[in-house]
Amino acid sequence: MRLLIVLLLLPCLAVVAAEQSSQKVESITLLDTLTQGAMVRGQVNVKAGVEVLGRSLRIDDEGYFVFGLGRDAEPELTILIHHTNGNTEKKTYSVLQREYDIQYVEGVASKYVSPPPEVSQRIANDAAMVKAARAESRPVSDYRKGFDWPVTGRISGVYGSQRVFNGVPKRPHYGLDIARPVGTPVVAPVEGLVTLAEPDLYYSGGTIIIDHGDGISSTFIHLSKIDVAKGQVVAKGDKIGEVGATGRVTGPHLDWRINWFEHRLDPALVLPPQPE
């Protein structure tokens, strides 16, 4: 009799065990530190759904996904996990807050604070092109292959820094500045698709944007030469241009930026140490 009862219960126990196993697999894992400016990779059950900052993330065939936290990301982050059984799990995480270098400068002439009105339309057109290029997102995971330095050299500007001219806060600096002479080769830090290649934008001069998949993109600005074209696929280490001093700059350097869609990320957080 006991054997009969056990045999009858086995299918039910198997279902319960499968559900528990599935729930365990669907538990989310974050692979990077949650800090302002971070690119955050994670993994979850491939059949689950993940929603962060109001955006549904693409889950690749191995369950990996990515999102980014901007310069001023809030101290608390909520991630929604939509399980295959129809339930939605809400997870809350703490985001490390950073302190940025803020410089206050008084007595600056107005012409150096704001651009002349006659270039306002040009600036708007440039911004629209850049926004469209960063909005392009292929369903690939090139960013998972690891970033290398597009050029090495002295760090002359860091992510998050900001100047306040005559009491008026200017836009924070969202890139990593690497000072090198004009003509120094710039290479792709990881493979991707070129979505913008423009030689003369008002602020950024020679500008390239590369899509690395799932909303992650790189922007390279102030270039003196552009060696790629829109629609071209580049591999890690391919030469894409040369360091310059084009646009609104005070000296030659590469300004490298990383985005997750509209969120500005810190390139320094995805890089290994500079080689000796």
Phi, psi and omega per residue, in radians:
M1 nan -0.794 3.133
R2 -1.096 -0.688 3.125
L3 -1.086 -0.677 3.139
L4 -1.119 -0.745 3.138
I5 -1.096 -0.762 3.138
V6 -1.072 -0.762 -3.128
L7 -1.109 -0.643 3.127
L8 -1.208 -0.567 -3.103
L9 -1.431 -0.314 -3.062
L10 -0.966 -0.801 3.128
P11 -1.051 -0.706 3.137
C12 -1.122 -0.756 3.127
L13 -1.102 -0.626 3.125
A14 -1.131 -0.713 3.124
V15 -1.111 -0.798 3.133
V16 -1.061 -0.778 -3.140
A17 -1.094 -0.695 3.132
A18 -1.133 -0.722 -3.141
E19 -1.131 -0.730 3.122
Q20 -1.123 -0.718 3.123
S21 -1.118 -0.744 3.128
S22 -1.085 -0.738 -3.135
Q23 -1.113 -0.654 3.134
K24 -1.147 -0.752 3.131
V25 -1.092 -0.633 -3.082
E26 -1.340 -0.093 3.089
S27 -1.111 2.272 -3.012
I28 -1.360 2.513 3.062
T29 -2.190 2.195 3.070
L30 -1.742 2.301 -3.007
L31 -1.741 -0.117 -3.107
D32 -2.275 2.722 3.131
T33 -1.186 2.348 3.101
L34 -1.433 1.772 3.118
T35 -2.489 2.710 3.122
Q36 -0.982 2.299 3.132
G37 1.562 0.040 -3.017
A38 -1.517 2.512 2.829
M39 -1.542 2.152 -3.019
V40 -2.033 2.068 3.050
R41 -1.716 2.693 3.126
G42 -2.692 3.068 3.138
Q43 -2.494 2.531 -3.115
V44 -2.681 2.977 3.046
N45 -0.966 2.350 -3.045
V46 -1.082 -0.359 -3.125
K47 -1.649 -0.092 3.115
A48 -1.438 2.890 3.046
G49 -2.025 2.554 -3.135
V50 -2.239 2.330 3.140
E51 -2.220 2.215 -3.124
V52 -2.373 2.309 3.079
L53 0.918 0.675 3.077
G54 1.374 0.125 -3.106
R55 -2.126 2.325 3.052
S56 -1.399 2.260 -3.056
L57 -1.602 2.601 3.008
R58 -1.389 2.321 3.074
I59 -1.829 2.132 -3.092
D60 -1.401 -3.083 -3.018
D61 -1.150 -0.284 3.112
E62 -1.827 0.107 3.108
G63 1.539 0.141 -3.117
Y64 -1.493 2.632 3.068
F65 -2.579 3.016 3.133
V66 -2.587 2.603 2.966
F67 -2.630 3.061 -3.106
G68 -2.358 2.666 3.100
L69 -1.997 2.193 -3.076
G70 -1.276 3.090 -3.106
R71 -0.976 -0.680 -3.060
D72 -1.975 0.595 3.128
A73 -0.965 2.477 -3.115
E74 -1.126 2.732 -3.110
P75 -1.132 -0.309 -3.101
E76 -2.201 2.336 -3.130
L77 -2.116 2.319 3.092
T78 -1.902 2.270 3.076
I79 -2.061 2.266 3.096
L80 -1.776 2.264 3.093
I81 -1.990 2.046 -3.136
H82 -1.661 1.817 -3.056
H83 -1.360 2.815 -3.086
T84 -1.202 -0.321 3.121
N85 -1.493 0.094 3.110
G86 1.685 -0.183 3.141
N87 -1.449 2.597 3.058
T88 -1.988 2.173 3.140
E89 -1.780 2.344 -3.138
K90 -1.919 2.120 3.116
K91 -2.050 2.397 -3.124
T92 -2.051 2.321 -3.101
Y93 -2.222 2.693 3.037
S94 -1.568 2.429 3.116
V95 -1.925 2.167 3.126
L96 -1.105 2.285 -3.141
Q97 -1.677 2.414 -3.080
R98 -1.896 2.740 3.006
E99 -1.839 2.304 -3.077
Y100 -1.948 2.730 3.122
D101 -1.342 1.965 3.126
I102 -1.965 2.149 -3.133
Q103 -1.932 2.307 3.131
Y104 -1.873 2.130 -3.089
V105 -2.205 2.174 3.130
E106 -1.909 2.797 3.066
G107 1.314 0.411 3.130
V108 -1.502 2.286 3.120
A109 -1.061 2.504 -3.031
S110 -1.050 -0.527 -3.110
K111 -1.142 -0.363 3.111
Y112 -1.609 -0.188 -3.119
V113 -1.604 -0.714 -3.104
S114 -2.241 2.502 3.119
P115 -1.230 2.725 3.102
P116 -1.114 2.565 -3.066
P117 -1.063 -0.460 -3.085
E118 -1.206 -0.230 3.124
V119 -1.821 0.128 -3.069
S120 -1.075 -0.696 -3.131
Q121 -1.189 -0.689 3.092
R122 -1.068 -0.766 3.124
I123 -1.075 -0.733 3.126
A124 -1.112 -0.732 3.126
N125 -1.122 -0.728 3.103
D126 -1.058 -0.800 -3.113
A127 -1.071 -0.663 3.139
A128 -1.155 -0.688 3.106
M129 -1.118 -0.776 -3.124
V130 -1.135 -0.756 3.139
K131 -1.066 -0.747 -3.141
A132 -1.131 -0.693 -3.123
A133 -1.160 -0.692 -3.135
R134 -1.297 -0.345 3.129
A135 -1.357 -0.332 3.108
E136 -1.198 2.350 -3.080
S137 -2.621 1.917 3.086
R138 -1.440 2.606 3.118
P139 -1.403 1.110 3.111
V140 -2.335 2.946 -3.074
S141 -2.165 0.831 3.129
D142 -1.014 -0.593 -3.100
Y143 -1.050 -0.405 -3.116
R144 -1.252 -0.210 -3.073
K145 -1.460 -0.016 3.043
G146 1.547 2.369 -3.108
F147 -1.628 2.477 2.969
D148 -2.003 2.944 3.122
W149 -1.192 2.242 3.063
P150 -1.239 -0.450 3.021
V151 -2.814 2.598 3.112
T152 -1.910 2.732 -3.135
G153 2.763 -2.973 -3.132
R154 -1.191 2.326 3.089
I155 -1.415 2.006 -3.078
S156 -1.871 -0.103 3.105
G157 -2.788 2.487 -3.078
V158 -2.124 2.779 3.133
Y159 -1.089 2.412 3.003
G160 1.612 -0.294 -3.113
S161 -1.154 2.743 -3.043
Q162 -2.672 2.571 3.054
R163 -2.025 2.520 3.088
V164 -2.044 1.878 -3.119
F165 -1.663 2.126 3.096
N166 0.927 0.633 3.118
G167 1.460 -0.011 -3.117
V168 -1.836 2.002 3.131
P169 -1.156 2.265 3.041
K170 -1.623 2.977 -3.129
R171 -1.064 2.405 3.075
P172 -1.083 2.786 3.056
H173 -1.493 2.156 -3.045
Y174 -1.832 0.162 -3.077
G175 -2.109 -3.128 3.009
L176 -1.966 2.032 -3.120
D177 -1.616 2.247 3.129
I178 -2.155 1.982 -3.067
A179 -1.413 2.142 3.049
R180 -2.604 2.781 3.138
P181 -1.133 2.704 3.050
V182 -0.986 2.361 3.118
G183 1.697 -0.139 3.096
T184 -1.141 2.262 -3.118
P185 -1.075 2.462 3.037
V186 -2.019 2.281 -3.104
V187 -2.026 2.800 3.092
A188 -1.202 2.215 -3.121
P189 -1.266 -0.382 3.063
V190 -2.824 2.818 -3.042
E191 -1.198 2.835 -3.136
G192 3.027 -3.019 -3.115
L193 -2.011 2.229 3.130
V194 -1.255 2.121 -3.138
T195 -1.904 -0.176 3.074
L196 -2.718 2.368 3.071
A197 -2.563 1.658 -3.058
E198 -2.155 2.312 -3.053
P199 -1.448 -0.261 -2.985
D200 -2.689 1.276 2.978
L201 -1.512 2.658 -2.969
Y202 -1.013 -0.950 -3.098
Y203 -1.430 -0.754 -2.932
S204 -1.762 -0.052 3.122
G205 1.054 -2.371 3.093
G206 -1.130 2.113 -2.970
T207 -2.327 2.330 3.053
I208 -2.210 2.406 3.003
I209 -2.161 2.315 3.139
I210 -2.137 2.249 3.093
D211 -1.522 2.153 3.117
H212 -1.802 0.119 3.086
G213 1.753 2.566 3.045
D214 0.986 0.548 3.080
G215 1.588 -0.125 3.113
I216 -1.481 2.183 3.119
S217 -2.417 2.711 3.044
S218 -1.963 2.490 3.054
T219 -2.155 2.335 -3.133
F220 -2.142 2.131 -3.015
I221 -2.257 2.892 -3.090
H222 1.219 0.437 -3.098
L223 -1.254 2.531 3.074
S224 -1.578 -0.362 -3.139
K225 -2.577 2.482 3.105
I226 -2.054 2.182 -3.067
D227 -1.909 0.166 3.141
V228 -2.267 2.925 3.140
A229 -2.241 2.697 3.094
K230 -0.979 2.345 -3.116
G231 1.624 -0.092 -3.123
Q232 -1.490 2.395 3.051
V233 -1.591 2.294 3.141
V234 -2.085 2.597 3.078
A235 -1.741 2.776 3.066
K236 -0.970 2.274 3.117
G237 1.620 -0.183 3.079
D238 -1.156 2.418 3.067
K239 -1.244 2.222 -3.124
I240 -1.995 -0.318 -3.127
G241 3.136 -2.874 -3.134
E242 -2.374 2.543 3.107
V243 -1.000 2.490 3.119
G244 -2.568 -2.904 3.089
A245 -2.393 0.683 -3.102
T246 -1.512 2.826 -3.079
G247 1.379 -2.663 -3.110
R248 -1.711 1.603 -3.117
V249 -2.433 2.924 3.108
T250 -1.891 -0.116 3.138
G251 -3.053 2.891 -3.087
P252 -1.208 2.304 3.065
H253 -2.995 2.876 2.968
L254 -1.743 2.239 3.000
D255 -1.839 1.912 -3.095
W256 -1.895 2.276 -3.119
R257 -2.227 2.648 3.069
I258 -2.221 2.396 3.099
N259 -2.156 2.629 2.751
W260 -1.981 1.750 -2.956
F261 0.873 -2.082 -3.095
E262 -1.514 -0.091 -3.105
H263 -1.513 2.215 -3.091
R264 -1.537 2.207 -3.076
L265 -1.953 2.885 -3.087
D266 -1.692 1.941 3.136
P267 -0.999 -0.550 -3.102
A268 -1.063 -0.419 -3.083
L269 -1.406 -0.193 -3.134
V270 -1.881 0.028 -2.994
L271 -1.789 2.604 2.915
P272 -1.350 2.954 3.057
P273 -1.023 2.617 3.073
Q274 -1.075 2.434 3.068
P275 -1.140 2.612 -3.134
E276 -1.191 nan nan
